[in-house]
């Protein structure tokens, strides 16, 4: 995993977003074993407590689960992953639409742009 974290927003939030994208894109497959907190923290160059906080939040959101003796895993519940993907896409669309409105483009102009460029 390639990590690019900045100081503009809380690090644990950026870690969650990074891992969510890895889950919905399939880079972290359903049921995949997650490296240890220390390994991930070292890889991302963050404090292990920060990484633990992010992973605990992901467990709370049901995106990961822990098996006592063998570590953490990505959820294998496809409906949770599908809902996450839908939410991420909806947020991206909302941001895009807001930007287009700032530019003064109406719905038809935006749709024409999408047809030309996608």
C-alpha positions in Angstrom: 0.0 0.0 0.0 1.3 3.4 -0.9 0.6 6.0 1.8 0.4 9.8 1.2 -0.8 11.5 4.3 -0.9 15.2 4.9 -1.2 17.4 8.0 -4.3 19.2 6.8 -6.7 16.6 8.3 -6.5 14.1 11.1 -4.2 11.2 10.2 -6.5 8.5 11.4 -9.3 9.8 9.1 -6.9 9.6 6.2 -5.8 6.1 7.1 -9.5 5.0 7.2 -10.2 6.6 3.8 -7.1 5.0 2.3 -8.1 1.6 3.5 -11.7 2.1 2.5 -10.6 2.8 -1.1 -8.4 -0.3 -1.0 -11.4 -2.4 0.1 -13.8 -1.1 -2.4 -11.3 -1.3 -5.3 -10.4 -4.9 -4.4 -6.8 -4.1 -3.5 -7.8 -5.5 -0.1 -10.0 -8.5 -1.0 -13.0 -9.6 1.2 -11.6 -11.9 3.9 -8.0 -10.8 3.4 -5.7 -10.8 6.4 -4.6 -7.3 7.4 -0.9 -6.8 8.5 -0.3 -6.1 12.2 -0.8 -2.6 13.6 2.9 -2.2 14.0 3.6 -3.3 10.4 1.0 -0.9 9.0 2.1 1.9 11.3 5.7 1.5 10.1 4.6 1.3 6.5 2.5 4.5 6.8 5.1 6.2 9.0 2.6 6.9 11.8 2.3 6.2 15.5 1.0 2.7 16.2 -1.7 4.3 18.4 -3.0 6.3 15.5 -3.1 3.1 13.3 -4.9 1.2 16.1 -7.5 4.0 16.4 -8.2 3.9 12.6 -8.4 0.1 12.6 -10.7 0.1 15.6 -13.0 2.5 13.9 -13.1 0.3 10.8 -14.1 -2.6 13.0 -16.8 -0.5 14.5 -18.1 0.2 11.0 -18.0 -3.5 10.3 -15.3 -3.1 7.5 -12.9 -5.4 9.4 -13.2 -8.0 12.2 -10.7 -9.6 14.6 -10.1 -13.2 15.2 -8.5 -13.6 18.6 -5.6 -15.8 17.7 -5.0 -14.9 14.1 -5.4 -11.1 13.6 -7.6 -8.8 11.7 -9.4 -9.4 8.4 -11.3 -7.4 5.8 -15.1 -8.1 6.1 -16.4 -10.8 3.8 -19.8 -9.3 3.9 -20.3 -8.1 0.3 -23.3 -5.9 1.3 -21.2 -3.9 3.7 -18.6 -3.4 0.9 -21.2 -2.5 -1.7 -22.8 0.1 0.7 -19.4 1.6 1.3 -18.7 1.9 -2.4 -22.1 3.5 -3.0 -21.4 6.0 -0.2 -18.0 6.9 -1.5 -19.3 7.3 -5.0 -22.2 9.5 -3.8 -19.9 11.8 -1.9 -17.7 12.1 -5.0 -20.8 12.9 -7.2 -22.0 15.5 -4.6 -18.6 17.2 -4.7 -18.5 17.2 -8.5 -22.0 18.6 -8.8 -21.2 21.4 -6.3 -18.1 22.3 -8.4 -20.2 22.4 -11.6 -22.8 24.6 -10.0 -20.0 27.0 -8.9 -18.9 27.2 -12.5 -22.5 28.1 -13.5 -23.1 25.0 -15.5 -26.6 23.6 -15.7 -27.5 19.9 -15.7 -27.5 19.5 -19.5 -24.1 21.2 -19.9 -22.7 18.9 -17.2 -24.2 15.8 -18.9 -22.8 16.9 -22.3 -19.3 17.3 -20.7 -19.6 13.8 -19.2 -20.6 12.3 -22.5 -17.7 14.0 -24.2 -15.1 13.0 -21.6 -16.2 9.6 -20.3 
